[in-house]
Amino acid sequence: MRKYNGRSTVLVMGGAGFLGSHLCDRLVAQGHHVICADNFFTGTKDNIEHLLDHPRFELVRHDVTLPLYVEVDEIYNLACPASPVHYQHDPVQTTKTSVIGAINMLGLAKRTRARIMQASTSEVYGDPAYHPQPEGYWGNVNPIGPRSCYDEGKRCAETLFFDYHRQYNVDIRVCRIFNTYGPRMHPNDGRVVSNFIVQALKGQPITVYGKGQQTRSFCYVDDLVEGFVRLMAQEGPFPGPINLGNPGEFTILSLARRVIELTGSKSKIVFAELPVDDPVRRRPDITVAQEKLNWEPTVQLSEGLKKTITYFDKLLTRAAATHDAANVKPSTRRVARNAGGRRAVLAA
């Protein structure tokens, strides 16, 4: 097995994103050398800034639709926008990211004999007719709708992974990720947890689509990353697919009320038309993960929401402070020195 100064070398595609940055933290803490590659469409350097000076971390600006030539032991392919706002912005590029990106990463794994994990999604189940969703369920997906670029792109990526496994004996892992939340989510990604928290903290109306009776299962990011690591560490052939998510099921309306309660917000709930092809129910069957990985989520929804609210509160406070400082007119500024002799800019 290839090593870097006696340690494994791990490539995280999409490593500056929400999930990828938490995974990079975990892998660096475990002693691995981590190559983080990202094109920064939805990822941000802020998510991995604290790692930039670490001797076992390197950052590469790279788009997964282009070949990448590195020597690695393991590959986590997390590269793809995962929220409707982002993946519908350029649906053709979204499909290319899933399909061409999978081909490029599988080609790299084949050449280097690396183990590779594909971050698939619960969206492969579509609007499920079977509940909860086990891995053997083939799904109920609209192949020509506005969400299809993501749903079908991920389904095709799974096909490619299993064909590379069967045809070239590539050591693959495929996990299907259910709704995940936590610090470093993009504040404008349109996902329900970030939407509700940002709206509540700003005192804006909280937008619930439909009647809010559609359900989701929410997994805290630390629990999901633990599942990633256990899946990758599983010895022997273990291609999957395997569901990773929290089997607790909540209506969207109950989530909105929980966020209002935890933030102490005075926001009111307003209702809007349900988006096209939005699933009515979504809940993972995690029996395989429990039996094969000895994994199940441990963070309760209220606990995870409190941590996420704290993150967004700090993020919005910093943004407001930066905006206020930028709007101080030059003519109203004066430079003074504080007791320590440092320069300070004060508004007149």
Disulfide bonds with the S-S distance in Angstrom:
none
